[in-house]
Amino acid sequence: MSIILSTLMYLLLFMLAIFLAAIIIPVRYSFYGGYNNNLYCFANIRILHFCKISISYNAQDPFAKVKILGFTTKIDTTDLAKEEAADPKIKEDKKKEKPTKNGTGAYIFKNLFQKDIILHVLRFLKDMVGILKPKVFIIKGKVGLYEPHHTAWLHTIVSILSELNIFTKLDIETVWSDEHFEGEVIVKGHLAAVALLFRLLKFLITKNTLKVIKVIIRARKKQKVLKLAT
């Protein structure tokens, strides 16, 4: 009995060590995808040196491939299309679904549109972008829109984005003669989960975040009271 307990204890300690290592040691990731008559993408995540997860998809292939620790499985991406074709009521129900209108959103917006809360959220987003920003971020492509003035707008937007130094390389060629679209995206980087969790925890325990939570709770209570009254 003691041997079994010792084995379980060592197993739990081993799993705990892997969990702590996965949080502290940066997770390396890469993504490659694009469109050239067909949509395709490949994503790879590596935790430590032995835990690898990869996902690949090509629109010409009805199956998406997921590979975890060397084991490959396929996911049929046509299942949803088959369900809708077999049961047309699914499409009809989706069309009928409409968001309910009430004053809850306006109440939340009115109470949260304050300078200190806005600056608090902007600082959080700035820090998150710094943590999540990849080492390699490349976008390349050739785009031509149906309306020439829309292509001109696109050219202006690309010029503005290239000045922001967000991308490692931004190379979008505008096509004026015809409607055209092809492109690819390459993203590579690493992420330390402990840095992300620490910044998220710091954001959640501040007084401004608690103020936001209180406003949302009050809005929910107000909405319930209105529903009961009607």
Secondary structure, 3 states (H helix, E strand, C coil): CHHHHHHHHHHHHHHHHHHHHHHHCCEEEEEEEEECCCEEEEEEEEECCCEEEEEEEECCCCEEEEEECCEEEEEECCHHHHHHHHCCHHHHHHHHCCCCCCCHHHHHHHHHCCHHHHHHHHHHHHHHHHHHCCCEEEEEEEEECCCHHHHHHHHHHHHHHHCCCCCCEEEEEECCCCCEEEEEEEEEEEECHHHHHHHHHHHHCCHHHHHHHHHHHHHHHHHHHHHHHC
